[in-house]
Amino acid sequence: MTNNSEVEIRYQLKDETESARVRNTLNANGWVLGKPVKQEDIYFCDANLKHTGKTKDSQYVLRVRQTIGGAKLTYKSFEGSTDGSWIEIESSISDPEAVQLMLSKIGLAEYMRITKIRESSKIGDVEVNLDKIQGLGVFIEMEVMSQDVQVGRDLLRDLAESLGIPRSQTVTQGYVQLMENVI
């Protein structure tokens, strides 16, 4: 485990045509996307926030992610962050149902599920994900772990520019926040 922050930049793609163009550009530059994988993310927050309808006030989320390849538990927080980057701690888990039960027993409540089809690629420290989010649309998400958030952001913006993605398509909210706006 390191003290790096997760630096993410996300862009909403207009349609499947733009998605195909971005995929082709990635491939032409050596970023071969993996096979599409279905991911189900279950988010938990303080049960009191859920019951009062104030989940947007949560200082952190815990996520259980299940894929065909296994499951992970992730803690994400803006705790101590003054630059809008996430603090992220993640670990593989062998029994996601037991972990979900544990989370409920300590006072957390499930408040959101996000289902997506993700294609991923990684070169060096940069991960690129092409995501089809059920109920939201198609996005490209790029992330890097960095101790210097601005350096990480500049790296990701340069990559987006090289893919022909205009800054006007930048999405500043995470998938949870975007989903909160539509439900």
LOGUZA-264595 format. One record per residue: x, z, y of N, C-alpha, C in turn; residue in three letters. Coordinates in steps of 0.001 Angstrom, whole numbers, plus 500000, padded with zeros to 6 digits. Layout:
// LOGUZA-264595
SITE/X/Z/Y/X/Z/Y/X/Z/Y/ala
...
// end
This chain:
// LOGUZA-264595
SITE/500841/500000/498819/500000/500000/500000/500888/500000/501247/met
SITE/500475/499206/502250/501229/499139/503496/500322/499557/504651/thr
SITE/500916/499681/505827/500149/500015/507024/499743/498768/507803/asn
SITE/499731/497636/507149/499325/496407/507804/497835/496400/508074/asn
SITE/497436/495636/509075/496023/495406/509369/495643/494028/508855/ser
SITE/494389/493922/508444/493871/492622/508048/493470/491887/509319/glu
SITE/494106/490753/509561/493785/489926/510713/493029/488715/510190/val
SITE/491803/488552/510647/490947/487464/510186/490483/486626/511359/glu
SITE/490341/485350/511080/489652/484464/512001/488690/483646/511151/ile
SITE/487492/483495/511659/486437/482824/510909/485808/481773/511811/arg
SITE/485490/480633/511221/484838/479547/511947/483633/479099/511134/tyr
SITE/482515/478863/511817/481357/478314/511119/481465/476800/511167/gln
SITE/481368/476196/510000/481419/474744/509910/480014/474194/510082/leu
SITE/479913/473025/510696/478614/472470/511070/477770/472080/509870/lys
SITE/478416/471473/508877/477654/470953/507746/478597/470633/506591/asp
SITE/478056/470074/505528/478859/469739/504352/479886/468645/504649/glu
SITE/479586/467760/505589/480539/466706/505962/481784/467324/506582/thr
SITE/481595/468264/507489/482746/468937/508089/483489/469763/507045/glu
SITE/482751/470389/506150/483368/471164/505080/484263/470271/504211/ser
SITE/483775/469086/503865/484561/468143/503048/485806/467675/503811/ala
SITE/485665/467418/505112/486818/467001/505919/487879/468086/505958/arg
SITE/487458/469332/506172/488409/470447/506211/489081/470605/504853/val
SITE/488304/470519/503766/488863/470627/502412/489929/469547/502188/arg
SITE/489627/468308/502588/490579/467208/502416/491846/467423/503236/asn
SITE/491692/467932/504460/492858/468212/505307/493708/469318/504700/thr
SITE/493059/470365/504190/493791/471439/503507/494596/470874/502338/leu
SITE/493934/470078/501504/494603/469498/500335/495776/468606/500742/asn
SITE/495592/467842/501800/496657/466940/502260/497867/467716/502761/ala
SITE/497656/468967/503156/498751/469801/503653/499239/470811/502620/asn
SITE/498884/470603/501353/499396/471458/500287/498568/472688/499993/gly
SITE/497432/472852/500651/496550/473992/500424/495494/473570/499415/trp
SITE/495806/473675/498163/494874/473262/497119/493906/474412/496848/val
SITE/492640/474169/497178/491629/475201/496986/491328/475379/495503/leu
SITE/491147/476617/495114/490809/476920/493734/489371/476544/493422/gly
SITE/489009/476718/492157/487647/476428/491728/486670/477341/492460/lys
SITE/485476/476837/492728/484462/477686/493358/484151/478904/492481/pro
SITE/484122/480074/493099/483863/481328/492401/482713/482047/493114/val
SITE/481751/482493/492339/480654/483268/492918/481121/484708/493097/lys
SITE/480864/485248/494281/481182/486643/494571/479917/487335/495049/gln
SITE/479701/488529/494537/478622/489349/495062/479247/490590/495661/glu
SITE/479005/490776/496947/479525/491920/497685/478380/492878/497962/asp
SITE/478568/494131/497554/477576/495172/497811/478220/496165/498766/ile
SITE/477596/496342/499928/478145/497198/500975/477420/498538/501014/tyr
SITE/478205/499586/501245/477696/500950/501308/478100/501573/502634/phe
SITE/477193/502404/503161/477495/503196/504349/476841/504560/504180/cys
SITE/477052/505426/505138/476451/506751/505127/474933/506620/504966/asp
SITE/474376/507332/503989/472942/507244/503710/472099/507604/504933/ala
SITE/472558/508554/505757/471808/508936/506960/471690/507771/507936/asn
SITE/472745/506957/508042/472688/505791/508923/471698/504764/508397/leu
SITE/471664/504602/507090/470716/503651/506515/469286/504129/506752/lys
SITE/469029/505385/506490/467669/505914/506607/467176/505929/508050/his
SITE/468067/506031/509008/467670/506017/510418/467742/504621/511032/thr
SITE/468151/503624/510217/468238/502253/510716/469401/502011/511650/gly
SITE/470437/502823/511537/471587/502702/512439/472851/502268/511697/lys
SITE/472716/501391/510711/473888/500969/509933/474938/500291/510807/thr
SITE/474517/499693/511903/475483/499054/512803/476425/500074/513437/lys
SITE/476050/501351/513400/476884/502410/513973/477935/502932/513000/asp
SITE/477939/502416/511788/478870/502917/510776/480312/502641/511193/ser
SITE/481159/503654/511074/482575/503523/511423/483380/502835/510316/gln
SITE/482786/502723/509145/483470/502121/508011/482427/501569/507046/tyr
SITE/482880/500728/506132/482058/500291/505006/482896/500384/503751/val
SITE/482228/500619/502662/482836/500502/501346/482152/499323/500681/leu
SITE/482943/498471/500063/482408/497271/499446/482795/497247/497971/arg
SITE/481838/496960/497129/482113/496670/495723/481934/495164/495578/val
SITE/483013/494477/495214/482974/493018/495035/483092/492711/493559/arg
SITE/482139/491928/493071/482172/491515/491674/482312/490002/491592/gln
SITE/483250/489576/490758/483440/488162/490461/483627/488031/488958/thr
SITE/483695/486812/488510/483934/486578/487090/485280/487155/486650/ile
SITE/486222/487266/487582/487561/487755/487261/487730/489262/487318/gly
SITE/486689/489984/487720/486808/491429/487805/486109/491976/489035/gly
SITE/486403/493228/489333/485743/493892/490457/486759/494669/491276/ala
SITE/486444/494843/492564/487311/495600/493469/486462/496490/494356/lys
SITE/487044/497614/494722/486466/498509/495708/487325/498399/496959/leu
SITE/486670/498206/498100/487388/498037/499358/486818/498963/500422/thr
SITE/487715/499628/501123/487386/500422/502304/487792/499580/503497/tyr
SITE/486861/499378/504457/487162/498637/505674/486693/499454/506866/lys
SITE/487548/499522/507887/487211/500314/509055/487936/499782/510282/ser
SITE/487318/500005/511432/487999/499743/512705/488713/501005/513171/phe
SITE/488709/502044/512333/489292/503358/512637/490683/503218/513244/glu
SITE/490838/503735/514430/492142/503724/515078/492551/502369/515618/gly
SITE/491711/501354/515457/492061/500012/515904/491581/499799/517329/ser
SITE/492469/499375/518176/492081/499050/519551/492059/497544/519766/thr
SITE/492379/496783/518727/492489/495333/518870/491464/494564/518043/asp
SITE/490505/495264/517439/489449/494593/516695/489830/494168/515294/gly
SITE/490986/494575/514815/491377/494216/513452/490902/495308/512491/ser
SITE/490678/494916/511258/490234/495858/510231/491410/496601/509622/trp
SITE/491182/497858/509319/492041/498584/508392/491403/498333/507035/ile
SITE/492171/497913/506061/491608/497591/504754/492449/498202/503652/glu
SITE/491768/498887/502730/492410/499448/501548/491583/498974/500368/ile
SITE/492236/498374/499373/491519/497748/498266/492156/498089/496940/glu
SITE/491314/498241/495913/491814/498526/494575/490900/497898/493532/ser
SITE/491487/497433/492461/490703/496924/491330/489976/498080/490668/ser
SITE/488790/497787/490150/488019/498785/489413/487530/498161/488110/ile
SITE/487400/498985/487096/486986/498450/485796/485487/498598/485539/ser
SITE/484815/499499/486245/483396/499741/486006/482653/499822/487340/asp
SITE/482250/498664/487887/481618/498669/489201/480311/499459/489261/pro
SITE/479555/499468/488177/478299/500223/488182/478572/501725/488317/glu
SITE/479594/502229/487632/479948/503646/487743/480415/503969/489158/ala
SITE/481186/503071/489767/481655/503296/491136/480468/503326/492097/val
SITE/479506/502427/491924/478321/502432/492778/477557/503746/492646/gln
SITE/477450/504266/491435/476782/505542/491210/477542/506674/491905/leu
SITE/478878/506657/491791/479695/507672/492469/479465/507630/493977/met
SITE/479437/506439/494536/479239/506303/495979/477895/506891/496401/leu
SITE/476861/506644/495610/475548/507212/495955/475557/508728/495813/ser
SITE/476308/509262/494846/476359/510710/494634/477096/511447/495761/lys
SITE/477951/510738/496478/478670/511391/497585/478019/511117/498937/ile
SITE/476801/510573/498923/476047/510428/500160/476115/509071/500822/gly
SITE/476543/508063/500078/476537/506710/500626/475341/505955/500054/leu
SITE/474901/504946/500771/473756/504163/500325/474079/502680/500417/ala
SITE/473591/501933/499445/473715/500486/499520/472821/500006/500648/glu
SITE/473404/499169/501520/472559/498662/502589/472593/497154/502723/tyr
SITE/473462/496497/501981/473487/495042/502092/474189/494419/500895/met
SITE/473668/493248/500504/474321/492417/499495/474557/491052/500117/arg
SITE/475747/490542/499890/476081/489202/500363/476584/488419/499164/ile
SITE/475933/487288/498923/476330/486420/497819/476948/485166/498397/thr
SITE/478088/484800/497846/478762/483607/498353/479449/482863/497221/lys
SITE/479696/481598/497496/480551/480765/496645/481813/480550/497454/ile
SITE/482951/480972/496892/484215/480944/497621/485227/480067/496898/arg
SITE/485907/479245/497694/487075/478498/497231/488248/479026/498035/glu
SITE/489322/479406/497347/490452/480049/498021/491759/479329/497778/ser
SITE/492653/479524/498727/494019/479054/498594/494913/480025/499356/ser
SITE/496129/480120/498914/497075/480994/499609/498433/480311/499629/lys
SITE/499012/480277/500798/500384/479808/500948/501100/480861/501773/ile
SITE/502164/481387/501200/502870/482467/501871/501956/483657/502020/gly
SITE/501864/484183/503228/501039/485363/503498/499636/485023/503979/asp
SITE/499327/483735/504106/498036/483322/504657/497084/482924/503538/val
SITE/495886/483527/503587/494830/483169/502646/493769/482388/503405/glu
SITE/493309/481298/502801/492248/480485/503377/491091/480476/502384/val
SITE/489891/480775/502894/488692/480784/502066/487648/479869/502676/asn
SITE/487117/478986/501843/485988/478166/502239/484771/478807/501578/leu
SITE/483849/479331/502391/482740/480143/501899/481390/479514/502205/asp
SITE/480547/479444/501178/479127/479123/501353/478388/480430/501187/lys
SITE/477849/480944/502281/477182/482233/502282/475673/482013/502201/ile
SITE/475071/482591/501185/473624/482480/501018/472933/483065/502247/gln
SITE/472138/482234/502906/471399/482683/504079/472133/482529/505401/gly
SITE/473422/482138/505370/474186/482012/506623/474760/480628/506867/leu
SITE/475257/479946/505834/475868/478639/506015/477270/478578/505445/gly
SITE/478063/477624/505960/479416/477371/505467/480422/477818/506517/val
SITE/481442/478531/506053/482468/479077/506936/483845/478825/506342/phe
SITE/484844/478770/507219/486224/478859/506766/486753/480168/507353/ile
SITE/487323/480966/506473/487859/482267/506862/489341/482258/506525/glu
SITE/490140/482633/507496/491577/482699/507283/492031/484114/507565/met
SITE/492926/484617/506738/493390/485982/506972/494856/486129/506602/glu
SITE/495442/487104/507261/496827/487466/506998/496935/488976/507240/val
SITE/497744/489627/506457/498028/491042/506690/499245/491093/507595/met
SITE/499146/491872/508676/500222/491887/509662/500285/493237/510374/ser
SITE/501501/493645/510712/501660/494830/511546/501453/494490/513011/gln
SITE/501620/493211/513368/501426/492751/514731/500202/491837/514751/asp
SITE/499074/492362/515216/497806/491642/515163/497870/490348/515964/val
SITE/498486/490363/517135/498525/489159/517964/499318/488045/517284/gln
SITE/500422/488386/516658/501214/487382/515923/500357/486779/514807/val
SITE/499627/487636/514096/498742/487160/513028/497661/486237/513565/gly
SITE/497042/486614/514674/495981/485779/515264/496527/484421/515701/arg
SITE/497687/484424/516336/498283/483166/516786/498562/482247/515599/asp
SITE/499077/482803/514516/499352/482025/513308/498068/481381/512787/leu
SITE/496985/482152/512723/495721/481647/512192/495072/480630/513133/leu
SITE/495151/480855/514429/494597/479882/515389/495342/478549/515307/arg
SITE/496661/478616/515150/497441/477385/515009/497027/476628/513747/asp
SITE/496777/477364/512675/496340/476723/511429/494984/476052/511630/leu
SITE/494044/476737/512269/492723/476152/512514/492846/474879/513355/ala
SITE/493702/474944/514355/493909/473769/515205/494453/472600/514390/glu
SITE/495376/472885/513487/495940/471823/512643/494900/471231/511692/ser
SITE/493822/471983/511429/492736/471498/510575/491647/470781/511369/leu
SITE/491825/470715/512694/490851/470035/513535/489590/470834/513783/gly
SITE/489691/472153/513668/488527/473009/513902/488589/473511/515347/ile
SITE/487594/473172/516157/487633/473589/517559/487378/475090/517721/pro
SITE/488001/475665/518717/487818/477099/518997/486361/477455/519264/arg
SITE/485583/476473/519718/484177/476733/520017/483391/477136/518764/ser
SITE/483934/476877/517597/483259/477243/516353/483718/478600/515815/gln
SITE/484538/479302/516608/484999/480630/516205/483813/481577/516112/thr
SITE/483796/482349/515040/482788/483379/514843/483522/484713/514910/val
SITE/483131/485556/515848/483859/486809/516042/483320/487948/515181/thr
SITE/482153/487764/514590/481590/488799/513745/481926/488531/512277/gln
SITE/481972/489617/511501/482152/489490/510065/480841/489108/509406/gly
SITE/480905/488793/508119/479707/488386/507393/478641/489480/507407/tyr
SITE/479061/490743/507314/478083/491840/507361/477355/491814/508701/val
SITE/478093/491712/509793/477475/491700/511113/476571/490483/511294/gln
SITE/477018/489326/510810/476192/488128/510905/474904/488293/510106/leu
SITE/475006/488860/508925/473824/489057/508086/472878/490073/508724/met
SITE/473435/491097/509384/472590/492075/510070/471736/491410/511150/glu
SITE/472256/490337/511725/471519/489622/512777/470371/488767/512243/asn
SITE/470390/488440/510938/469344/487558/510395/468331/488310/509534/val
SITE/468647/489567/509175/467676/490299/508343/466848/491256/509168/ile
// end
